[in-house]
Amino acid sequence: MSTIAIADQQRSATPAVRTRLRITRRGRIVLTTLAALPVFLIVALSVLNGGQASAGDSSRAGAPVHFQTVTVEPGETLWQLAEETAPQADPRDFVQDVVSLNALEGSTLQAGEQIAIPAKYTAGN
């Protein structure tokens, strides 16, 4: 008998046994925890870091911000307010700065509304 015949007999005599991987309840808990841990860390870091972001000069942090407030008259527009308050400045820049400072949705105003004017447009500057 040749070695090829012996090898064929051995292959046919012992069929390949495939075991199926089974995961236990404890294993599922460990895998779920390991998968959720990076998500939890990212959320925790973003929540903790959210309070550190600030706009403006950090050397002036905590310094009081001074600005003039104006009460809007009926029919008054931001463009008219720009011409009255800061005639030397570009009205487009004034309107954009006022909208940003007051977090307005658009450039429309309501009568009686209190509008903050940036300090660079007040008479003192």
C-alpha positions in Angstrom: 0.0 0.0 0.0 1.3 3.4 -0.9 1.4 6.5 1.2 -1.3 8.1 -0.9 -3.6 5.3 -0.1 -2.9 5.5 3.6 -3.5 9.2 3.6 -6.9 8.7 1.8 -7.9 6.1 4.3 -7.1 8.4 7.2 -9.1 11.3 5.7 -12.1 9.2 5.2 -11.9 7.5 8.6 -12.0 10.8 10.7 -14.5 13.3 9.4 -13.7 16.9 10.1 -15.5 18.0 13.3 -16.8 21.6 13.2 -17.7 23.1 16.5 -20.1 25.9 16.6 -19.1 28.9 18.7 -21.6 29.6 21.4 -21.6 32.8 23.5 -22.9 32.8 27.0 -25.1 35.4 28.7 -22.0 36.7 30.5 -20.1 36.9 27.2 -22.9 38.9 25.6 -22.9 41.3 28.6 -19.1 41.8 28.3 -19.3 42.4 24.5 -22.1 44.9 24.9 -20.3 46.7 27.6 -17.1 46.9 25.5 -19.1 48.2 22.5 -20.9 50.8 24.6 -17.9 52.1 26.5 -16.4 54.3 23.7 -19.9 55.9 23.1 -20.3 56.6 26.8 -16.8 58.2 27.0 -17.4 60.4 24.0 -20.7 61.7 25.4 -19.2 62.2 28.9 -16.3 64.2 27.5 -18.5 66.4 25.3 -20.8 67.2 28.2 -17.9 68.0 30.5 -16.1 70.1 27.9 -19.2 72.0 26.8 -18.9 74.6 29.5 -15.3 75.5 28.7 -16.0 77.0 25.2 -16.3 80.7 25.3 -16.2 83.5 22.7 -14.0 86.5 22.9 -10.8 87.3 24.6 -10.0 84.9 27.5 -8.1 87.6 29.4 -11.4 89.5 29.7 -13.4 86.5 31.0 -15.8 87.6 33.7 -15.4 91.3 32.7 -18.8 93.1 32.4 -19.9 93.8 28.9 -21.3 97.3 28.3 -23.7 98.1 25.5 -26.5 100.5 24.9 -30.1 99.4 24.6 -32.7 101.0 22.4 -36.4 100.6 22.5 -37.8 100.0 19.0 -40.5 102.5 17.9 -43.4 101.5 15.7 -42.4 101.1 12.1 -38.7 101.5 12.8 -36.3 99.2 11.0 -32.7 98.1 11.7 -31.5 100.1 8.7 -33.1 103.3 10.2 -31.6 102.4 13.5 -28.2 102.1 11.9 -28.4 105.5 10.2 -29.5 107.1 13.5 -27.1 105.3 15.9 -23.9 104.9 13.8 -24.0 107.2 10.7 -20.3 106.8 10.2 -20.5 102.9 9.9 -21.6 100.7 7.1 -25.3 100.0 7.8 -24.9 96.4 6.5 -22.3 95.7 9.2 -24.4 97.4 11.8 -27.5 95.3 11.0 -25.4 92.1 11.0 -23.8 92.9 14.3 -27.1 93.8 16.0 -28.8 90.6 14.6 -25.9 88.5 16.0 -25.7 90.2 19.4 -29.4 90.0 20.0 -29.8 86.5 18.4 -32.6 87.7 16.2 -34.2 85.3 13.7 -34.1 87.9 11.0 -34.0 91.7 10.5 -37.6 92.4 11.5 -38.3 94.2 14.7 -41.4 94.5 17.0 -42.5 97.8 18.4 -41.4 98.1 22.1 -38.7 95.5 21.7 -35.4 96.2 23.6 -32.4 95.9 21.2 -28.8 95.9 22.4 -26.4 98.0 20.3 -22.7 96.8 20.1 -20.3 99.0 22.0 -18.3 99.9 18.8 -21.4 101.8 17.4 -22.2 103.8 20.5 -21.4 107.5 20.8 -18.6 106.8 23.4 -16.5 105.0 20.8 
